[in-house]
């Protein structure tokens, strides 16, 4: 009996998929200690719009929660019909005809990814992700028992997809290509010629496409050469999923609602929707009040979205003007999104630079490795902080760079 107990005691308690480092990294530790000591901090990583001094129409946002219909629970695997119709109207206003029955609601884009990873990939299968991009992908892959291969985004005055790296990353167990359009943090949109080549690639290798479009409404300028939502246009011959959500679209991350739209060959679309419906029915994660409120929020959302768009443009313009005077740093071009990338000319260690800024200037930035940059010397800033915070932070960054 004793030996049996010892044998069972040697069994691991936790699954390998959650075997992540649980200690704070050095930057996070120093930020925490600084805050505990009450020291000032200019946070240029803040990307939560609810903490960035935007004016929200609070009464209008909260009013739908008082509706009596919220007291009745009528679970729907695809999500409330009225919510899906509101999303379809949003796409119609942007020139895309989307059938509400081809939409599945989720509580977040992270959950949408999880649904699609479960739909498309068996344990050990592989997905293609852009590099640099979200640090989130690795965690989502781990908890869904899939593997990632990266394809490259390269910068030569503007960002572009290295199509050859996409082909090089494909293997026998590759199941889908993930696009982030526009990408986070590069702010680069997929161009039409790139999409045509990627379509040919995915058709040849039998890959699905997942297009993360949460920043789609945050383009800095119009450009006829870029791709909009992949839910528009003719049938592509490739099963394609587009993700959106109110976290970015109307600045309401706390309300937890996103969606998956599906297009492609009709038999595959039908099968995908039936399987996604079963996954959705298993979790039923979207709140009834949130689903009922969405049509109202979509009408009100332009007020917040326009403030965010103006903030991003204002802060980016100030950053570009400030960095233009520096010989030690450059601001990389971007087409949209909420982030800006600075490249340090001497290619110094980006984590060490971020730690210096924190300790010596009281400014917090993202080191490039956080977004999986291949080389050193990149730092990433959020463009959402209030202008007075952002501008003072940028002044300190420029001063620190120039002082060497």
C-alpha positions as CSV (number, residue, x, y, z in Angstrom):
1,X,0.0,0.0,0.0
2,X,2.8,2.4,0.9
3,X,4.6,1.7,-2.4
4,X,1.4,2.3,-4.3
5,X,0.9,5.6,-2.6
6,X,4.5,6.6,-3.5
7,X,3.9,5.6,-7.1
8,X,0.8,7.8,-7.4
9,X,2.5,10.7,-5.6
10,X,5.1,10.7,-8.5
11,X,2.3,11.4,-11.0
12,X,2.3,15.0,-12.3
13,X,-0.7,17.0,-11.0
14,X,-1.0,19.4,-14.0
15,X,-1.2,19.0,-17.7
16,X,1.8,19.6,-19.8
17,X,-0.1,22.1,-21.9
18,X,-0.1,24.6,-19.0
19,X,3.6,24.2,-18.2
20,X,4.4,27.9,-18.7
21,X,6.8,30.0,-16.7
22,X,4.8,31.4,-13.8
23,X,7.4,33.8,-12.4
24,X,7.4,37.5,-13.3
25,X,9.7,38.7,-15.9
26,X,12.1,41.4,-14.9
27,X,10.2,44.2,-16.5
28,X,6.9,43.2,-14.9
29,X,8.6,42.9,-11.5
30,X,10.1,46.3,-11.7
31,X,6.8,47.9,-12.8
32,X,5.0,46.2,-9.9
33,X,7.7,47.4,-7.4
34,X,7.6,50.9,-8.8
35,X,3.8,51.1,-8.3
36,X,4.1,49.7,-4.8
37,X,6.5,52.4,-3.9
38,X,4.1,55.0,-5.3
39,X,6.6,56.3,-8.0
40,X,5.1,58.0,-11.0
41,X,4.8,56.0,-14.2
42,X,4.0,57.1,-17.8
43,X,2.5,53.9,-19.2
44,X,2.9,53.9,-23.0
45,X,1.7,50.3,-23.2
46,X,-1.8,51.0,-22.1
47,X,-4.2,49.6,-24.7
48,X,-7.4,49.3,-22.7
49,X,-9.6,52.1,-24.0
50,X,-11.7,52.2,-20.8
51,X,-8.6,53.4,-19.0
52,X,-7.6,56.0,-21.6
53,X,-9.9,59.0,-20.8
54,X,-12.4,58.5,-23.6
55,X,-15.9,59.9,-23.2
56,X,-18.3,57.0,-23.2
57,X,-22.1,57.5,-23.4
58,X,-22.6,55.6,-20.2
59,X,-26.3,55.9,-19.8
60,X,-26.9,54.8,-23.4
61,X,-24.5,51.8,-23.0
62,X,-26.0,50.7,-19.7
63,X,-29.7,51.3,-20.6
64,X,-30.2,48.0,-22.5
65,X,-29.4,46.0,-19.3
66,X,-32.7,47.1,-17.8
67,X,-34.8,45.5,-20.5
68,X,-37.2,42.8,-19.2
69,X,-36.2,40.5,-22.1
70,X,-32.9,39.9,-20.2
71,X,-34.8,37.9,-17.6
72,X,-35.7,35.2,-20.1
73,X,-33.0,32.7,-21.0
74,X,-33.3,31.3,-24.5
75,X,-29.9,29.7,-25.3
76,X,-28.8,29.9,-28.9
77,X,-25.6,28.1,-30.1
78,X,-24.9,30.7,-32.8
79,X,-25.9,33.6,-30.5
80,X,-28.9,36.0,-30.4
81,X,-30.4,36.5,-33.9
82,X,-30.8,40.2,-33.3
83,X,-27.1,40.5,-32.5
84,X,-26.1,38.6,-35.6
85,X,-28.3,40.8,-37.7
86,X,-26.7,43.9,-36.2
87,X,-23.3,42.6,-37.1
88,X,-24.5,41.8,-40.7
89,X,-25.7,45.5,-41.0
90,X,-22.2,46.6,-39.8
91,X,-20.7,44.7,-42.7
92,X,-23.3,45.9,-45.2
93,X,-22.4,49.5,-44.4
94,X,-18.8,48.5,-45.4
95,X,-19.9,47.0,-48.7
96,X,-20.0,43.3,-47.6
97,X,-23.2,41.2,-47.8
98,X,-23.0,38.9,-44.8
99,X,-25.7,36.4,-44.0
100,X,-26.5,36.4,-40.2
101,X,-26.8,32.6,-40.4
102,X,-23.1,32.5,-41.3
103,X,-22.1,34.2,-38.0
104,X,-21.3,32.6,-34.7
105,X,-21.0,34.7,-31.5
106,X,-18.3,34.1,-28.9
107,X,-17.3,35.9,-25.7
108,X,-14.0,37.1,-27.2
109,X,-11.7,36.8,-30.1
110,X,-9.5,34.5,-28.0
111,X,-12.5,32.2,-27.6
112,X,-13.2,32.5,-31.3
113,X,-9.6,31.3,-32.0
114,X,-10.1,28.4,-29.6
115,X,-13.3,27.4,-31.4
116,X,-11.5,27.4,-34.7
117,X,-8.4,25.6,-33.5
118,X,-10.7,22.9,-32.1
119,X,-12.7,22.8,-35.4
120,X,-9.7,22.6,-37.7
121,X,-6.8,20.9,-35.9
122,X,-6.2,17.7,-34.1
123,X,-3.6,17.5,-31.3
124,X,-0.2,18.1,-32.9
125,X,-1.5,19.7,-36.0
126,X,0.1,23.0,-37.0
127,X,-1.1,26.5,-37.8
128,X,0.8,29.3,-39.6
129,X,1.0,32.7,-37.7
130,X,2.7,36.0,-38.7
131,X,5.9,37.1,-37.1
132,X,5.9,39.7,-35.5
133,X,2.4,39.6,-34.0
134,X,0.3,38.8,-31.0
135,X,2.1,37.1,-28.1
136,X,-1.3,35.5,-27.4
137,X,-1.0,32.9,-30.1
138,X,1.5,30.7,-28.2
139,X,-0.8,30.4,-25.2
140,X,-3.9,29.7,-27.4
141,X,-1.9,27.0,-29.2
142,X,-0.8,25.4,-26.0
143,X,-4.2,25.2,-24.4
144,X,-5.6,23.7,-27.6
145,X,-2.8,21.2,-28.2
146,X,-1.7,22.5,-31.5
147,X,1.7,23.7,-32.8
148,X,2.7,26.9,-34.5
149,X,4.9,27.8,-37.4
150,X,5.7,31.4,-38.2
151,X,5.9,33.1,-41.5
152,X,7.7,36.5,-41.8
153,X,6.5,40.0,-42.1
154,X,9.4,42.1,-43.5
155,X,10.0,45.8,-43.5
156,X,11.6,47.7,-46.4
157,X,10.0,51.1,-45.9
158,X,6.6,49.4,-45.5
159,X,5.6,46.0,-44.1
160,X,4.8,43.1,-46.4
161,X,4.2,39.4,-46.1
162,X,7.2,37.2,-47.1
163,X,5.2,34.8,-49.3
164,X,8.1,32.5,-49.7
165,X,8.3,32.1,-45.9
166,X,4.6,31.0,-45.9
167,X,5.4,28.2,-48.4
168,X,8.5,27.2,-46.4
169,X,6.5,26.9,-43.2
170,X,3.9,24.5,-44.6
171,X,4.2,20.9,-43.6
172,X,2.2,17.7,-43.8
173,X,0.2,18.6,-40.6
174,X,-0.4,22.3,-41.4
175,X,-4.1,23.0,-41.3
176,X,-4.7,26.8,-41.5
177,X,-3.1,30.1,-42.2
178,X,-3.8,33.0,-39.7
179,X,-3.8,36.6,-41.0
180,X,-4.1,39.6,-38.7
181,X,-5.5,42.4,-40.9
182,X,-4.3,44.9,-40.0
183,X,-1.5,43.2,-38.1
184,X,-0.8,44.0,-34.4
185,X,1.7,45.6,-33.8
186,X,2.9,46.5,-37.3
187,X,-0.3,48.1,-38.4
188,X,0.1,46.6,-41.9
189,X,-2.9,45.5,-44.0
190,X,-2.9,42.5,-46.3
191,X,-2.6,43.7,-49.9
192,X,-4.6,42.4,-52.8
193,X,-1.7,40.9,-54.6
194,X,-0.5,39.2,-51.4
195,X,-4.0,37.8,-50.8
196,X,-4.2,36.4,-54.4
197,X,-0.9,34.6,-53.8
198,X,-1.9,33.4,-50.4
199,X,-5.2,32.1,-51.8
200,X,-3.4,30.1,-54.4
201,X,-1.1,28.7,-51.7
202,X,-4.0,27.7,-49.4
203,X,-6.0,26.2,-52.2
204,X,-3.0,24.1,-53.3
205,X,-2.3,22.8,-49.8
206,X,-5.9,22.5,-48.6
207,X,-5.5,25.1,-45.9
208,X,-8.2,27.1,-44.2
209,X,-7.8,30.8,-43.6
210,X,-8.4,32.6,-40.3
211,X,-8.5,36.4,-40.7
212,X,-8.4,38.5,-37.5
213,X,-10.0,41.8,-38.4
214,X,-10.5,43.4,-35.0
215,X,-8.6,46.5,-36.0
216,X,-10.1,46.8,-39.4
217,X,-11.9,50.1,-38.7
218,X,-8.6,51.8,-37.6
219,X,-7.0,52.5,-40.9
220,X,-5.1,55.7,-41.0
221,X,-5.8,56.4,-44.7
222,X,-7.8,54.7,-47.5
223,X,-5.8,52.5,-49.9
224,X,-7.3,50.7,-52.9
225,X,-4.5,48.1,-52.9
226,X,-5.4,46.6,-49.5
227,X,-7.8,43.9,-48.6
228,X,-10.8,44.7,-46.4
229,X,-12.8,42.1,-44.7
230,X,-12.5,38.6,-46.1
231,X,-16.2,38.1,-45.8
232,X,-16.8,40.2,-48.9
233,X,-16.3,39.3,-52.6
234,X,-16.8,36.2,-54.6
235,X,-16.4,32.7,-53.4
236,X,-12.7,32.0,-53.0
237,X,-12.6,28.3,-53.1
238,X,-10.9,28.3,-49.6
239,X,-12.7,27.9,-46.4
240,X,-12.3,31.3,-44.7
241,X,-13.1,32.6,-41.2
242,X,-13.2,36.3,-40.2
243,X,-13.0,37.5,-36.6
244,X,-14.4,40.7,-35.2
245,X,-15.4,42.0,-31.8
246,X,-16.6,45.0,-29.8
247,X,-13.4,45.2,-27.7
248,X,-11.8,47.2,-30.5
249,X,-14.7,48.1,-32.7
250,X,-16.5,50.2,-30.1
251,X,-14.0,50.2,-27.2
252,X,-15.9,47.9,-24.9
253,X,-13.6,45.1,-23.9
254,X,-15.4,44.5,-20.6
255,X,-18.7,43.6,-22.4
256,X,-17.1,40.4,-23.9
257,X,-18.6,39.8,-27.3
258,X,-17.0,38.8,-30.6
259,X,-17.9,36.8,-33.6
260,X,-16.8,34.4,-36.4
261,X,-18.0,34.9,-40.0
262,X,-17.7,32.0,-42.4
263,X,-17.3,32.1,-46.2
264,X,-16.0,29.6,-48.8
265,X,-17.2,26.6,-50.7
266,X,-20.8,26.0,-49.7
267,X,-20.4,22.3,-48.6
268,X,-17.5,23.3,-46.4
269,X,-19.3,26.3,-45.0
270,X,-22.3,24.3,-44.1
271,X,-20.2,21.6,-42.3
272,X,-18.1,24.2,-40.5
273,X,-21.2,26.0,-39.2
274,X,-22.8,22.8,-38.0
275,X,-19.7,21.9,-36.1
276,X,-19.2,25.3,-34.7
277,X,-22.8,25.3,-33.6
278,X,-22.1,22.2,-31.5
279,X,-19.0,23.8,-30.0
280,X,-21.0,26.9,-29.3
281,X,-23.8,24.9,-27.7
282,X,-21.2,23.2,-25.5
283,X,-20.1,26.5,-24.0
284,X,-23.0,29.0,-24.5
285,X,-20.6,31.6,-23.3
286,X,-22.2,34.8,-24.6
287,X,-24.2,36.6,-22.0
288,X,-27.9,37.1,-22.8
289,X,-28.0,40.8,-21.8
290,X,-24.9,41.5,-23.9
291,X,-26.4,39.8,-26.9
292,X,-29.6,41.8,-26.6
293,X,-27.7,45.0,-26.1
294,X,-25.4,44.6,-29.2
295,X,-27.8,46.2,-31.7
296,X,-28.1,49.3,-29.5
297,X,-24.3,49.4,-28.9
298,X,-23.5,49.1,-32.6
299,X,-25.6,52.3,-33.2
300,X,-23.9,54.1,-30.4
301,X,-20.4,52.8,-31.0
302,X,-19.3,55.3,-33.6
303,X,-19.0,58.0,-30.9
304,X,-16.3,56.1,-29.1
305,X,-14.7,54.7,-32.2
306,X,-14.2,58.2,-33.7
307,X,-12.5,59.4,-30.5
308,X,-10.1,56.5,-30.7
309,X,-9.4,57.1,-34.3
310,X,-8.6,60.8,-33.6
311,X,-6.4,59.9,-30.6
312,X,-4.4,57.4,-32.6
313,X,-3.8,59.9,-35.4
314,X,-2.9,62.7,-33.0
315,X,-0.4,60.6,-31.0
316,X,1.1,59.0,-34.1
317,X,1.7,62.5,-35.7
318,X,3.3,63.7,-32.5
319,X,5.5,60.7,-32.3
320,X,6.6,60.9,-36.0
321,X,7.4,64.6,-35.6
322,X,9.4,64.0,-32.5
323,X,11.4,61.0,-33.7
324,X,12.1,62.7,-37.1
325,X,14.6,65.0,-35.2
326,X,16.5,62.0,-33.8
327,X,19.4,60.3,-35.6
328,X,19.4,57.4,-33.2
329,X,15.9,56.1,-33.8
330,X,13.2,55.9,-36.5
331,X,9.4,55.4,-36.4
332,X,8.4,52.6,-38.7
333,X,5.5,53.2,-41.2
334,X,2.1,51.8,-40.4
335,X,-1.3,51.8,-42.1
336,X,-3.5,51.3,-39.1
337,X,-4.1,49.8,-35.7
338,X,-3.3,51.2,-32.2
339,X,0.4,50.7,-32.0
340,X,3.6,52.3,-33.2
341,X,7.1,50.7,-33.5
342,X,10.4,52.5,-32.9
343,X,13.6,51.0,-34.2
344,X,16.8,51.9,-32.4
345,X,19.6,52.5,-34.9
346,X,22.3,50.8,-32.8
347,X,20.2,47.6,-32.5
348,X,20.6,47.6,-28.7
349,X,18.9,45.0,-26.5
350,X,15.3,46.0,-26.4
351,X,14.6,44.6,-23.0
352,X,17.6,46.4,-21.5
353,X,16.4,49.6,-23.1
354,X,12.9,49.2,-21.7
355,X,14.3,48.6,-18.3
356,X,16.5,51.7,-18.6
357,X,13.5,53.8,-19.6
358,X,11.5,52.5,-16.7
359,X,14.1,53.1,-14.1
360,X,15.6,56.4,-15.4
361,X,12.7,58.1,-17.0
362,X,9.6,56.5,-15.5
363,X,8.3,55.4,-18.9
364,X,6.9,52.0,-19.7
365,X,7.1,50.6,-23.2
366,X,6.9,47.1,-24.7
367,X,10.3,45.6,-25.7
368,X,10.1,44.1,-29.2
369,X,10.6,40.5,-28.1
370,X,7.1,40.7,-26.5
371,X,5.8,40.6,-30.1
372,X,8.3,38.1,-31.3
373,X,10.5,40.4,-33.4
374,X,13.4,38.5,-34.9
375,X,16.0,41.1,-34.2
376,X,16.9,43.4,-31.2
377,X,16.4,47.1,-31.2
378,X,12.6,47.4,-31.4
379,X,10.2,49.0,-28.9
380,X,6.4,49.1,-29.2
381,X,4.2,51.9,-28.0
382,X,0.4,52.1,-27.6
383,X,-1.2,55.1,-29.2
384,X,-4.2,55.1,-26.9
385,X,-2.9,57.1,-23.8
386,X,-4.1,60.6,-23.4
387,X,-2.0,63.1,-25.4
388,X,-0.5,64.8,-22.4
389,X,0.7,61.4,-21.1
390,X,1.8,60.2,-24.5
391,X,3.7,63.4,-25.4
392,X,5.6,63.6,-22.1
393,X,6.5,59.9,-22.5
394,X,7.8,60.5,-26.0
395,X,9.8,63.5,-24.9
396,X,11.5,61.4,-22.3
397,X,12.2,58.6,-24.7
398,X,13.8,60.9,-27.2
399,X,15.9,62.5,-24.5
400,X,17.0,59.1,-23.3
401,X,18.0,58.0,-26.8
402,X,19.9,61.2,-27.5
403,X,21.8,60.9,-24.2
404,X,22.9,57.5,-25.2
